[in-house]
């Protein structure tokens, strides 16, 4: 049965070429799903957290393209300033009335069959509240973004340690990243943590837990929401749903991002429990 989907994308100083690639791939995947009668209507919500940069003007021109007519409605949220990643998505989530809601990074490229495979899986597994995809980087390498509950040591190693140190602690990192499960090629149920770059929710479930917590400006808002979704539904990793994620680690983005990461990490552990190693 065809379903309705809302997709929200939060934009903050995203390179315009990258954003265009994301929206092009989303429109293409939506067309594939609609041709197979898996998707009835798709609604796009663009949340602009950097209105002063000219993103609104660019988006209005970009979204007027004929190729984006696949979207039944496009809503542009702006003027709120930089309210953070999770709060930005909440603006769209609170108005969502569709069956499913996709939280999508502006630096993600979807495979053509990503939406149809994801929606088919959710339709046949009513207990699933959050679906996560297989993630590759732009060079074809794997990104292991479904994870076990984190430790302080694991987070610091993964986010900030140089390669030679990460290699010495590879066993700890591989366990945290659930590599033995994700490399199996099988569907994985009930993992604790999913990445915010692509989170497909059953709308009623994500709204039931209140969406993203405003306590997190940036980083760990997806960790927190994953755990709360797990209390009302099941999380599931579906490797047939594939995306390419162009994002990098916090350490590569400068000291401001390191500070945000550190503050959010403390809030996360204070809320859910500390684990040191």
Rosetta blueprint (number, residue, H / E / L):
1 X L
2 X L
3 X E
4 X E
5 X E
6 X E
7 X E
8 X E
9 X E
10 X E
11 X E
12 X L
13 X L
14 X L
15 X L
16 X H
17 X H
18 X H
19 X H
20 X H
21 X H
22 X H
23 X H
24 X H
25 X H
26 X H
27 X H
28 X H
29 X H
30 X H
31 X H
32 X H
33 X H
34 X H
35 X H
36 X L
37 X L
38 X L
39 X E
40 X E
41 X E
42 X E
43 X E
44 X E
45 X E
46 X E
47 X E
48 X E
49 X L
50 X L
51 X H
52 X H
53 X H
54 X L
55 X H
56 X H
57 X H
58 X H
59 X H
60 X H
61 X H
62 X H
63 X L
64 X L
65 X L
66 X H
67 X H
68 X H
69 X H
70 X H
71 X L
72 X L
73 X E
74 X E
75 X E
76 X E
77 X E
78 X L
79 X L
80 X L
81 X L
82 X L
83 X L
84 X L
85 X H
86 X H
87 X H
88 X H
89 X H
90 X H
91 X H
92 X H
93 X H
94 X L
95 X L
96 X L
97 X L
98 X L
99 X L
100 X E
101 X E
102 X E
103 X E
104 X E
105 X L
106 X L
107 X L
108 X E
109 X E
110 X E
111 X L
112 X L
113 X L
114 X H
115 X H
116 X H
117 X H
118 X H
119 X H
120 X H
121 X H
122 X H
123 X H
124 X H
125 X L
126 X L
127 X L
128 X E
129 X E
130 X E
131 X E
132 X E
133 X E
134 X E
135 X E
136 X E
137 X L
138 X L
139 X L
140 X L
141 X L
142 X E
143 X E
144 X L
145 X L
146 X L
147 X E
148 X L
149 X L
150 X L
151 X L
152 X H
153 X H
154 X H
155 X H
156 X H
157 X H
158 X H
159 X H
160 X H
161 X L
162 X L
163 X H
164 X H
165 X H
166 X H
167 X H
168 X H
169 X L
170 X H
171 X H
172 X H
173 X H
174 X H
175 X H
176 X H
177 X L
178 X L
179 X H
180 X H
181 X H
182 X H
183 X L
184 X L
185 X L
186 X L
187 X L
188 X E
189 X E
190 X L
191 X L
192 X L
193 X E
194 X L
195 X L
196 X L
197 X L
198 X E
199 X E
200 X E
201 X E
202 X E
203 X H
204 X H
205 X H
206 X H
207 X H
208 X H
209 X L
210 X L
211 X L
212 X L
213 X L
214 X L
215 X L
216 X L
217 X L
218 X L
219 X L
220 X L
221 X H
222 X H
223 X H
224 X H
225 X H
226 X H
227 X H
228 X H
229 X H
230 X L
231 X L
232 X L
233 X L
234 X E
235 X E
236 X E
237 X E
238 X E
239 X E
240 X E
241 X E
242 X E
243 X E
244 X E
245 X E
246 X L
247 X L
248 X L
249 X L
250 X H
251 X H
252 X H
253 X H
254 X L
255 X H
256 X H
257 X H
258 X H
259 X H
260 X H
261 X H
262 X H
263 X H
264 X H
265 X H
266 X H
267 X H
268 X H
269 X H
270 X H
271 X H
272 X H
273 X L
274 X L
275 X L
276 X L
277 X L
